Amino acid sequence: MSAPATAPRPTAQPGAQVAAGNASPLVLLAGLASTAVALAAVWAISRYGGENVMGWYGNYVLPIGAILVGIVASTGFGLSSWATGTKITGVLMVAVALALFAGYWAAQYIEFRVAFPEGATLDDGSAAGFFDWYDAVTRSFAWKDHGELGAPLGAWGYLLRAGEIVGFCGGGLLTPFLLRNMPYCASCKVYMRQPVVAVIPAGTKLRKVSKKDAAGLAARDQEAREAYARGEAALAKVLAAGQSGDAAAFASAVAEAGPLPAQRAANKLPARIQVRLVRCRRCGAGELRASLVTGQGKQIKIAPLRTQPLDRGVAPRLASRG
């Protein structure tokens, strides 16, 4: 049997471009697949392990379980977006949210049909539909304390259901949201790499000063301002070296200002400047992005400082030496 004929690929004419295919449907299909797997796992754990993962709450308020399941469900959206180079647009974010919402209800309906393949009936013998079952299950929810179930929550169970839906959809949108905020090369249709190439000290070591010691407080504030000024000056040298395209000069400026081997010490300071080299692995477009990082642990805050565009082809050279 002869192979089917293949249509010739269109070629671009001078001044014309061939439109690239839209991979958004593939992203949605992959996401629906991972959503189905995540919800099927939740059902299996509940059915055979007796554990309601979606019912895990932190301090009776935070739907931890639903958020975790949503994050697992979102892996298909994230991986397919990254692999195909499909930008997470606002429209696609809405489509992902709708897919997650629809997936949640589809899983609930399938669970109902699996539990009652021949149909369910109420106590009076009348037929019970999906929403009757959903209402009965929701009202039967009860908190488990030290291994023992409390009284059914009744109508309050719908608060847990709301937490399930919000937590699941919110967790599912986390990965697409992070990708949406990543640098993206519109020309090549790929997400750009953005490794940290320098961490520049921009603060002084914390030291306690009595609130009554006005002179000491003023001196500490002055030290902090001077440290930040030194950090800004060092950043200016790094950005200027990067803009020049001289890889050796850039490497030297980074080594002097904030080399990565010394970043552990810099990260302990109350303020430091983080420099990322954003670059497209295909066309070589890129830029240097500087952000001010303050605080420690859960109190860390990141604020953009400056962006230095680079000529095409410069970023790969800096990456090889920076």
C-alpha positions as CSV (number, residue, x, y, z in Angstrom):
1,M,0.0,0.0,0.0
2,S,1.4,3.3,-1.0
3,A,1.7,6.1,1.6
4,P,-0.8,8.9,1.4
5,A,0.5,12.0,-0.5
6,T,1.7,14.8,1.7
7,A,0.7,18.3,0.7
8,P,3.7,20.6,0.1
9,R,4.5,22.9,2.9
10,P,3.8,26.6,2.2
11,T,6.8,28.7,1.8
12,A,7.2,32.4,2.7
13,Q,7.3,34.9,-0.1
14,P,9.4,38.0,0.3
15,G,7.7,40.3,2.7
16,A,5.2,37.6,3.8
17,Q,5.1,35.4,6.8
18,V,3.5,31.9,7.3
19,A,1.2,32.0,10.3
20,A,2.2,29.6,13.0
21,G,-0.4,27.1,14.3
22,N,-2.2,27.8,17.5
23,A,-1.4,25.2,20.1
24,S,-3.9,26.5,22.7
25,P,-6.2,23.5,22.1
26,L,-3.4,21.1,22.8
27,V,-2.6,22.9,26.0
28,L,-6.3,22.6,27.1
29,L,-6.4,18.9,26.1
30,A,-3.2,18.2,28.1
31,G,-4.6,20.1,31.0
32,L,-7.9,18.2,30.9
33,A,-6.0,14.9,30.9
34,S,-3.9,15.9,34.0
35,T,-7.1,17.1,35.6
36,A,-8.8,13.8,35.0
37,V,-5.9,11.9,36.4
38,A,-5.7,14.1,39.5
39,L,-9.5,13.8,40.2
40,A,-9.4,10.1,39.5
41,A,-6.6,9.7,42.1
42,V,-8.7,11.6,44.6
43,W,-11.6,9.3,44.0
44,A,-9.4,6.2,44.3
45,I,-7.9,7.4,47.5
46,S,-11.3,8.1,48.9
47,R,-12.8,4.8,47.7
48,Y,-10.0,2.4,48.7
49,G,-8.1,4.4,51.3
50,G,-11.0,6.1,53.1
51,E,-9.3,9.5,52.9
52,N,-11.0,12.5,51.5
53,V,-8.0,14.5,50.1
54,M,-10.2,17.4,49.0
55,G,-11.4,17.7,52.6
56,W,-8.0,18.5,54.0
57,Y,-8.2,21.9,55.6
58,G,-5.7,24.1,57.5
59,N,-7.1,25.6,60.7
60,Y,-10.6,24.7,59.4
61,V,-10.3,27.5,56.8
62,L,-7.6,27.0,54.2
63,P,-8.5,24.2,51.7
64,I,-5.0,22.7,51.5
65,G,-6.1,19.4,49.9
66,A,-8.1,21.1,47.2
67,I,-5.2,23.4,46.4
68,L,-2.8,20.5,46.2
69,V,-5.1,18.6,43.9
70,G,-5.5,21.7,41.7
71,I,-1.7,22.1,41.4
72,V,-1.4,18.4,40.3
73,A,-4.2,19.0,37.9
74,S,-2.5,22.0,36.4
75,T,0.7,20.1,35.4
76,G,-0.8,19.3,32.0
77,F,-1.5,22.9,31.3
78,G,2.0,24.0,32.4
79,L,4.1,21.3,30.7
80,S,2.2,21.6,27.4
81,S,2.5,25.4,27.5
82,W,6.2,25.2,28.1
83,A,6.8,22.4,25.6
84,T,4.8,24.0,22.7
85,G,5.9,27.5,23.5
86,T,2.2,28.6,23.8
87,K,2.0,31.9,25.7
88,I,-0.5,31.9,28.6
89,T,-2.7,34.8,27.5
90,G,-5.6,36.2,29.4
91,V,-8.1,34.4,27.2
92,L,-6.2,31.1,27.7
93,M,-6.2,31.7,31.5
94,V,-10.0,32.0,31.4
95,A,-10.3,28.8,29.3
96,V,-8.1,27.0,31.8
97,A,-10.3,28.2,34.7
98,L,-13.4,27.0,32.9
99,A,-11.8,23.7,32.1
100,L,-10.9,23.2,35.8
101,F,-14.4,24.2,36.9
102,A,-16.0,21.8,34.3
103,G,-13.5,19.0,35.3
104,Y,-14.6,19.3,38.9
105,W,-18.2,18.9,38.1
106,A,-17.6,16.1,35.6
107,A,-15.7,14.2,38.3
108,Q,-18.6,14.6,40.7
109,Y,-21.1,13.4,38.2
110,I,-18.9,10.4,37.2
111,E,-18.6,9.5,40.9
112,F,-22.4,9.6,41.2
113,R,-22.8,7.3,38.2
114,V,-20.2,4.9,39.4
115,A,-21.9,4.7,42.9
116,F,-25.4,4.3,41.4
117,P,-25.1,2.8,37.9
118,E,-28.8,1.8,38.0
119,G,-29.9,5.1,39.4
120,A,-30.5,6.3,43.0
121,T,-33.7,6.6,45.0
122,L,-34.8,8.6,48.0
123,D,-36.2,7.2,51.2
124,D,-39.7,7.5,49.9
125,G,-38.8,5.5,46.8
126,S,-38.8,8.4,44.3
127,A,-35.9,8.7,41.9
128,A,-32.9,10.8,43.0
129,G,-30.8,12.7,40.6
130,F,-27.3,13.9,40.7
131,F,-28.0,17.1,42.6
132,D,-30.0,15.2,45.2
133,W,-27.0,12.9,45.8
134,Y,-24.6,15.9,45.8
135,D,-26.8,17.7,48.4
136,A,-27.0,14.6,50.6
137,V,-23.2,14.1,50.5
138,T,-22.6,17.8,51.2
139,R,-24.9,17.9,54.2
140,S,-23.3,14.8,55.6
141,F,-19.9,16.3,55.9
142,A,-18.5,16.3,59.4
143,W,-15.2,17.4,60.9
144,K,-12.9,14.6,62.1
145,D,-11.2,15.3,65.5
146,H,-8.7,12.9,67.0
147,G,-10.0,10.2,64.6
148,E,-13.7,10.6,65.5
149,L,-16.3,12.2,63.4
150,G,-18.4,15.0,64.7
151,A,-22.0,15.8,63.9
152,P,-23.0,16.4,60.2
153,L,-22.6,20.0,59.2
154,G,-25.9,20.1,57.3
155,A,-26.2,23.2,55.1
156,W,-22.8,24.5,56.4
157,G,-21.3,21.7,54.3
158,Y,-21.7,23.9,51.3
159,L,-19.0,26.2,52.7
160,L,-16.6,23.2,52.4
161,R,-17.8,22.6,48.9
162,A,-17.1,26.2,48.0
163,G,-13.7,25.8,49.5
164,E,-13.1,22.7,47.4
165,I,-14.1,24.5,44.2
166,V,-12.2,27.7,44.9
167,G,-9.1,25.8,46.2
168,F,-9.1,23.4,43.3
169,C,-9.5,26.0,40.6
170,G,-7.1,28.4,42.4
171,G,-4.4,25.7,42.8
172,G,-5.0,24.7,39.1
173,L,-4.4,28.3,37.9
174,L,-1.1,28.7,39.9
175,T,1.2,27.1,37.3
176,P,-0.4,28.9,34.3
177,F,-0.2,32.2,36.3
178,L,3.5,31.7,37.0
179,L,4.1,30.9,33.3
180,R,2.1,34.0,32.2
181,N,4.5,36.1,34.2
182,M,7.7,34.5,32.7
183,P,9.7,36.3,30.0
184,Y,8.5,35.2,26.6
185,C,10.0,35.6,23.1
186,A,7.1,36.4,20.8
187,S,9.2,36.0,17.7
188,C,10.3,32.5,18.4
189,K,7.2,31.4,20.4
190,V,9.3,30.1,23.4
191,Y,9.7,31.0,27.0
192,M,13.0,32.7,27.8
193,R,15.5,31.5,30.3
194,Q,16.3,33.9,33.1
195,P,19.1,32.6,35.4
196,V,20.4,34.7,38.2
197,V,23.9,35.9,37.3
198,A,24.7,38.2,40.2
199,V,23.5,39.0,43.7
200,I,24.8,42.5,44.7
201,P,24.9,43.5,48.4
202,A,22.7,46.5,49.0
203,G,22.4,46.6,52.7
204,T,24.3,46.2,56.0
205,K,24.2,43.4,58.6
206,L,21.3,43.9,61.0
207,R,22.3,45.1,64.4
208,K,20.1,46.0,67.3
209,V,19.9,49.7,68.3
210,S,17.8,51.0,71.2
211,K,14.8,53.1,70.1
212,K,16.0,55.7,72.6
213,D,19.4,55.9,70.9
214,A,18.6,58.6,68.3
215,A,22.2,58.9,67.2
216,G,22.6,55.2,66.9
217,L,19.4,54.9,64.8
218,A,20.6,57.8,62.6
219,A,24.0,56.2,62.1
220,R,22.4,52.8,61.2
221,D,20.1,54.5,58.6
222,Q,23.0,56.3,57.1
223,E,24.9,53.0,56.8
224,A,21.9,51.5,55.1
225,R,21.7,54.3,52.6
226,E,25.4,54.2,51.8
227,A,25.2,50.4,51.3
228,Y,22.3,50.8,48.9
229,A,24.2,53.5,47.0
230,R,27.1,51.2,46.6
231,G,24.8,48.5,45.4
232,E,23.3,50.9,42.8
233,A,26.7,51.9,41.6
234,A,27.8,48.3,41.3
235,L,24.6,47.5,39.4
236,A,25.3,50.3,36.9
237,K,28.7,48.9,36.1
238,V,27.2,45.4,35.6
239,L,24.5,46.8,33.3
240,A,27.0,48.9,31.3
241,A,29.3,46.0,30.8
242,G,26.4,43.8,29.7
243,Q,25.2,46.5,27.2
244,S,28.7,46.7,25.7
245,G,28.5,43.1,24.7
246,D,32.0,42.4,26.1
247,A,31.6,39.0,27.8
248,A,35.0,39.3,29.6
249,A,34.1,42.8,30.9
250,F,30.7,41.6,32.0
251,A,32.2,38.6,33.8
252,S,34.7,40.9,35.6
253,A,32.0,43.4,36.6
254,V,29.9,40.5,38.0
255,A,32.9,39.1,39.9
256,E,33.5,42.4,41.5
257,A,29.9,43.4,42.2
258,G,28.1,40.2,43.3
259,P,29.5,36.9,42.2
260,L,27.2,33.9,42.7
261,P,29.7,32.0,44.9
262,A,29.2,34.8,47.5
263,Q,25.4,35.0,47.1
264,R,24.8,33.1,50.4
265,A,26.3,35.9,52.4
266,A,24.6,38.6,50.3
267,N,21.2,36.9,50.7
268,K,21.5,37.2,54.5
269,L,21.6,41.0,54.2
270,P,18.3,43.0,54.6
271,A,18.6,44.3,51.0
272,R,20.3,42.9,47.9
273,I,20.0,43.4,44.2
274,Q,19.4,40.3,42.1
275,V,20.4,40.5,38.4
276,R,18.9,38.0,35.9
277,L,20.1,37.4,32.3
278,V,16.9,36.9,30.3
279,R,17.6,35.3,26.9
280,C,15.9,33.4,24.1
281,R,17.7,30.2,23.4
282,R,16.8,30.4,19.7
283,C,17.2,33.9,18.4
284,G,19.6,35.3,21.1
285,A,17.4,38.2,22.1
286,G,17.7,39.2,25.7
287,E,18.0,41.7,28.5
288,L,19.3,42.2,32.0
289,R,16.7,42.6,34.7
290,A,17.6,43.9,38.1
291,S,15.3,43.5,41.2
292,L,15.6,44.7,44.7
293,V,15.1,41.9,47.2
294,T,14.4,42.8,50.8
295,G,13.5,40.7,53.9
296,Q,14.0,37.1,54.9
297,G,11.9,34.0,54.9
298,K,8.2,34.6,54.5
299,Q,8.8,38.4,54.6
300,I,10.8,38.5,51.3
301,K,9.7,41.2,48.9
302,I,10.9,41.6,45.3
303,A,10.6,44.9,43.5
304,P,11.8,45.5,39.9
305,L,14.5,48.1,39.6
306,R,16.0,48.4,36.1
307,T,15.9,46.6,32.8
308,Q,18.8,46.8,30.3
309,P,17.9,45.7,26.7
310,L,20.6,43.8,24.9
311,D,21.4,43.6,21.2
312,R,20.5,40.3,19.6
313,G,23.2,37.8,20.1
314,V,24.7,39.5,23.1
315,A,22.8,37.5,25.8
316,P,24.3,34.1,24.7
317,R,27.8,35.6,24.8
318,L,27.2,36.9,28.3
319,A,25.8,33.6,29.4
320,S,28.9,31.8,28.3
321,R,31.1,34.0,30.5
322,G,28.8,35.7,33.0
